[in-house]
Every structure is written in C-alpha cells, then in structure tokens.
C-alpha cells in the first residue's frame, strides 16, 4: 500500500496519567515531543486555571499560540466535545467568540447542535474531523451532508473490551464506506482496546490515533512514560509488516 499512514497524538483529555499536559506550556512541549517522535498532528483539550476542561476562547487561544510557537508547522486539532459544554446553544455562543482558531476541530456527530457548530467553523476556515463514537453517530454523519466538507473521519469506539471495540469500529467503517464516503479514516480506541483498534485499522489501510487521552499503556502492557512514548510505539506498529495489508 502506497498511501502514507497518518498518525495523530491525543495529548490530554481527561487522562489521569501523571505526564498528562494541561497548561499551555506543557501542552506545547508535549506537542513538540510527539512531533519529533513521528506524529503528524496533535489533538488537544484546553484547561482553565482550576484544571477543568474549557472551550473558552482566551484559554484555547493560549494553548494554540503556545503550540504554534514551538511547532509552527504542526496541525492542531481542538476538541468541541459536549462533555465540556453540554448546552448546544451555549457551546455555539462560546465558539462564536473565538478570535484564534485551530487548524481543525473534532466534532462528535452524535451531539445535538454539532452540524450548526461545524458550519460556523467551516465559514471561519477551520477543517472538520468528524468523530463517530457509535453506529448511530455514523448514520447521523451520513445523513448530515457534512461529509464533502470534512477533512477526515474519526472512528472512535468507546468500548473498553477489545473485541467489542473492534466489532464496533468495523460496523462504523461499513456504514461510512457503504455510503460512498471516501474520506481518510483515523481509528482509535480507549484503554485496553486502543491498540487492537489501531492494529485492525492498519491491517485495513487506515490511519490511527494514540496518546494519553486514549491509552496509558504500551502494547506490551507496560506503562507509557508520556505521549512521545506512545507515539514511538505507534510508529513501530505502523512499521511492523504483520500489521499491514500485503
């Protein structure tokens, strides 16, 4: 297969790993480290001074500027998750006030108000990564009419059981591809399921995501030191002939 495998590093989220970066400075240093380790993009969450996740423009802007200062050519994807702001209108109003924009956002397609949020950010030059957490999300995405305007699709089964996660990733992939959507697919799981979802994706020629938001253990079960450690393991997985289609 000739297409280059894309690797994204999800640096923080709600991970409790001690190396999880939460300030603009530590997030930027982690971004530089994973870029040096081979990641092509980073996905990040911003945090307020109390340590809570936030979509507030000032704090998101601080994170974006810090990353771009150290990694000016590294594409940055920012969360818009409803887990941070659950009211769709409140979320839309917060994002409308952004003065600095990420290269991309992740937009979970099962969330109320996500289509409106995507159109708002598309109009401001932000690319969309369509997040699919379930088969229902995949069906909503197919029906939304957004596919032609998205950069890629994220296949993100929430199951911690590896076998179930792989099964659900396959189901979401089938819904998307059967609809004729040819966007790049980036697959990842959570916890123990992460590496198995990654491995299946690579076998099918898809791209992958890793990082402390998703997993804190290396493929052999030992604890990862940090995000760069996970990216190095993902690079090795990509390079392993047994994981690739012949």
NORRAJO-V205874 format. One record per residue. N is the residue number from 0. PHI is phi in whole degrees, -180 to 180 (* if undefined). NEAR is the number of other C-alpha atoms within 8 Angstrom. Layout:
BEGIN
n={N;N}
phi={PHI;PHI}
near={NEAR;NEAR}
END
This chain:
BEGIN
n={0;1;2;3;4;5;6;7;8;9;10;11;12;13;14;15;16;17;18;19;20;21;22;23;24;25;26;27;28;29;30;31;32;33;34;35;36;37;38;39;40;41;42;43;44;45;46;47;48;49;50;51;52;53;54;55;56;57;58;59;60;61;62;63;64;65;66;67;68;69;70;71;72;73;74;75;76;77;78;79;80;81;82;83;84;85;86;87;88;89;90;91;92;93;94;95;96;97;98;99;100;101;102;103;104;105;106;107;108;109;110;111;112;113;114;115;116;117;118;119;120;121;122;123;124;125;126;127;128;129;130;131;132;133;134;135;136;137;138;139;140;141;142;143;144;145;146;147;148;149;150;151;152;153;154;155;156;157;158;159;160;161;162;163;164;165;166;167;168;169;170;171;172;173;174;175;176;177;178;179;180;181;182;183;184;185;186;187;188;189;190;191;192;193;194;195;196;197;198;199;200;201;202;203;204;205;206;207;208;209;210;211;212;213;214;215;216;217;218;219;220;221;222;223;224;225;226;227;228;229;230;231;232;233;234;235;236;237;238;239;240;241;242;243;244;245}
phi={*;-94;-66;-71;-80;-88;-126;-108;-111;-96;-81;-145;62;-95;-60;-102;-61;-62;-91;-65;-82;-131;-93;-54;-68;-72;-64;-64;-66;-66;-62;-63;-65;-73;-63;-65;-82;125;-70;-98;-162;-124;-115;-136;-117;-95;-128;-86;-62;-88;92;-92;-64;-147;-108;-59;-59;-62;-76;-64;-63;-59;-66;-61;-66;-64;-64;-68;-66;-91;-134;-63;-107;-94;-64;-115;-107;-114;-68;-130;-58;-68;-67;-93;-130;-79;-79;-64;-71;-62;-61;-60;-67;-64;-69;-59;-90;-61;-107;-124;-120;-72;-68;-143;-125;-92;-129;-72;-73;-89;-88;-64;86;-71;-65;-64;-64;-62;-64;-59;-77;-60;-66;-105;85;-93;-83;-113;-105;-82;-89;-116;-100;-158;-62;-64;-62;-62;-66;-63;-65;-59;-82;-75;80;-84;-54;-67;-110;-94;-83;-161;-113;-103;-98;-133;-61;-89;-62;-85;-76;-57;-64;-68;-63;-63;-61;-73;-62;-63;-65;-66;-58;-63;-63;-67;-70;-66;-83;80;-84;-107;-62;-56;-109;-117;-107;-158;-123;-132;60;-62;-79;-58;-67;-69;-65;-58;-63;-62;-60;-64;-62;-101;85;-96;-90;-141;-129;-146;133;-65;-63;-100;-156;-116;-115;-77;-57;-87;92;-82;-65;-77;-72;-168;-61;-63;-62;-68;-64;-60;-67;-66;-61;-64;-62;-62;-80;-74;-56;-66;-92;-113;-65;-89}
near={5;3;4;4;9;9;12;12;15;14;17;13;10;5;9;5;7;4;7;12;9;11;9;12;9;9;15;14;10;12;12;11;10;13;11;7;9;10;13;11;12;14;12;13;13;13;13;9;5;5;7;7;10;12;13;9;12;7;12;13;12;9;14;13;8;12;16;11;7;9;10;7;5;10;10;12;13;11;10;10;9;10;5;9;11;8;7;11;7;9;12;10;8;11;10;7;7;11;6;7;8;11;9;12;13;13;13;13;13;10;7;5;8;12;9;8;9;10;8;9;10;10;7;6;6;12;11;14;13;13;12;17;12;11;11;7;12;14;10;10;13;11;6;8;7;9;10;5;6;12;9;11;13;12;14;12;14;9;10;11;8;12;7;9;15;13;8;11;13;8;9;13;9;8;11;12;9;7;7;6;8;5;9;9;11;14;15;16;17;12;10;11;15;14;10;11;15;13;10;10;13;14;10;8;10;12;13;15;12;16;15;16;12;13;12;12;12;12;7;5;6;7;7;10;7;9;16;12;10;15;15;10;10;9;9;8;9;11;7;8;6;5;12;11;9;3}
END
